[in-house]
Amino acid sequence: MGNQTTTALKNMRNFINLLKPKSSPVDLDPILKVIPELEQLNSYSLSGIQVLKKLYSLGQDVVNRKIPGDFVECGVCNGGSAAAIASALGNTERKVWLYDSFRGMPATREIDGSEAAKYVGRCVGAEEKVREAMRIVHFPEESCIIRKGWFENTFNEPLPRAVSILHIDADWYDSVMLSLKTFYERVADGGVIIIDDFGHWEGCREAFYDFIAQRGLKPLLERFGHTQAFWVKGRVHNREFTHRWDIP
């Protein structure tokens, strides 16, 4: 009886060991591998340093997987997030397309939530601050295209042919929906779509749900922070990240 109990305990321990992560501590937290300039970008962003680090790692992931296309950001403010992602793309000859009115947050509708109207006109960014942020990360000025104006106007100008990263930080339903309708088809298979306000603003989240319902999409949605969400276009499972805490 004693030998049987001992054998059973050994088998149980072996089974538990099989479930333990096989990755090293560095593999479990690749987000720590960042450039020092990100700390300087914190003052150009409303999101915080941990979000900037994650955005940088998503940029690295696209480069490592050799996903073709430029980087597009809809809603730029002072450029902290844009520069964080651009810093990961620096030597790849990709262009950065940045869209913002630089006049603050636009008018809201009921679908945007009861608190949204209080923020109309707030979060006014400046084009020069954006360029400052890009200089901090040494991103080539000639590869940074800033489209100043409301989306309904600037989205009618020439657009990038292919997109590897689409970062939508546009808050309200109409802005998020227009961004998705304009750029989603241009995102390459394997490209990353980031929705910044998914957990913060009701209208943003409703736009996401309505868009994927209209297109019959079922993205494998990932979360980070209290509000950000992202998915990799065409990814249907995360089995290759078994035992990994952070999913690029």
N, C-alpha and C positions, 0 to 999 in steps of 0.2 A: 504493500500500500504506500509505504514511504517513497519507494523508487518511482512509482507511478505519479505521485504528487510532484516530486522533483522534476521529472520529465515534462509534466504539464506546465510547470512554472517556466522551465527553460524555453519551451515552445512559445509560451505567451510572450516572454521577453524578446525572442527572435522576431515574432510578429510585430511587436511594438517598434523594434529597431527598423524594420522595413518601412514603417510609416514616417520615420523621422526624416527631416529635410537632408538632402545630400549636398546642397550648395554651401559654399563658403560664406562667411559673414559679408564679404564684399559683394558676392553675387546677390545676396538677399536684399541689399540696399544700394543698387547701382546709382541711385539718385545723388549720392554723396560725391560722385566723380564730376565736379562742376568747375567752371572757370571762376577765378576770383572776382571778375568784373560783375558777376551777378549781384554781389552785395551792393555795389554802387547803383544798380538799377532799381533797388527797392524804393528809392525816393521818386522814381518815375512811374510807379505802379500803385494801384489800389488793392492789389491782390495779396501781397506779402511774399516774403522770400521763399517759403516752401512751395508756393504755387509756381514761382519763377523757376525754381530748380526742376520741378516736374515738367514744365513746358520745355525747358532746355533738354531734358532727357528724351522727350518725345521727338524733338528735332533731331537729336543724335540717332534715335531709333530709325527714323526715316532715311537718314544718310547711310546708316549701317546696312539697311535692307535694300539700298540702292533704288528707292522708289522715285520715279521721275516726276518732275514738275516743280513749280514755284511755290512760294509760301504766300497765302492770302490771309489778312486779318480784317475783319469787319467790326469796327469799334476799337479805336486805338488810344484815345485819350492822350497821355503824354509819352507813350511808346515803351513802357517798361516790359510788357509782355512780348511785344513785337521784337524788341532787341534781344530778349532772352532766347527766343526761338531762332532769330537770325544769327545769333552767335554760334549756334550749332551748325549752321549752313555755310559759314564764312568762306570756305575754300572750294565750294562746289559749283560755282558759276550760276547758282540759282538766283532768281530775282525775288524781291519782296514787294508785295502789293498791299498798301495800307489805305483803308477807307474810313473816313471820319468826317463829320460835318465841322468839327472844332467849334461848335456852337452849343454844346451841351446835349442832354438827353431830350429826344423829341416828345411830341404829344403822345398821350396814352389813350387806351380804350378800356372798357370795363373788364375785358378778358385779362388785362395785365395785373389785376389785383387791386385791393382796396388802398394799398400804400403807395402805389406807383405814381399817382398824379403829383405827389409831394416832391418828386425828384425831377420833374420836367425842368429843363434848363440847367440842371446841375451837372457836375463832372465835366466841366469845360476843359478840353485839352488845348495844347498849342503845338503847331507844326514845328516850330523851332526846338521845342523840348524833345519832340520825337527825333529830330535830327541829332540832337545832343546825345540821346540814348544810343543811337546807332553808332555815333563816333566812339562812345565808351567801349563798345565791343568790336570796334575796328571793322564794321561792315562797310563795304564799298558804297560810296554815295551814289555812284552811277547805277547801282543795282537796286536802289531803293526808290520805288515809285509811290508817291503819296497822292491819293485822289481826294481832294478836299470838296465837301459838299454832301447833301443828303443822298442816301443810297439810291433813291428812285431816279436821280440824275446821273450820278457817277457810275452806276452799274450799266448805263447805256453807252459808256465810252469803251474803247478797245479793252478787252479782258485777256488775262493769261490763257494760253492754249491748254495747259495742263497744270494741275495743282497737286502737290504732295502733302501739304498741310493746310487745312482750312480752320482758322480759329475765329469763332463767332462770339464776340463780346458785345452784343447789341441789345440786351435787356428786354425789349418789348416784343410782343407777338409779331407785329407787322414787320419789324426790322429783321428778326430772326428768320421768319418765313421767307422773306425776300432774299436774304443771304443764302439760305439753303436752296431755293429755287434757282438762283443765279449761278451758284458755283458747284453744287453737288455733282452734277454730271461731268464736270471738269476734273474732279478728284480722281486720280489714278487708282486702279485696284491696288490695295495695300496701303493707300494713303490714310492719313489720320484726320478725322473731323472732331473738333473740340467745341463744346458748347459751354461757355463760361458761366452763364447765369441759370443753369438747369435747376439748381436747388434753391436759388435766391428769389427768382421772380416767376410768378405763376404763368405769365404770358409767354415767357421764353419756353417753359416746359410744355405748354399747350401747343406751341408752334412746332416743337419737335414731334410730339405725338401725332399731330395732324399731318405733318409732312410725311412721316414714315407710313402712316395709314394710307395716304393718297398714293404712295408709290409701292405699297405692298412690301415694305422693307421690315426686317426684323434684326436690327443691329445688335451685336454683342456689346452692350453698354458697360463701360467701366466708370468708376467714380474716383475722385480725389478731392480732398478738402471738403468744405461744407456745401459747395455749390457746383464745382466743375464736373463735367461728364465728357467722355470721349469714346469713340469707337474706331476701329480699323476697318476700312471698307473691304468687304468680302471675307473677313475673318468669321468663322463659324464656331470655333472652340478655342479654349486656352490650355489644351492638354500639354503643349510643349512647355508651359510655365508651371508644371506640377512642382510643388514645394517652394515656389517663388512667392514672396510677399508682395513685391511690386511688379506690376505687369506693364511693360512698355507698349 
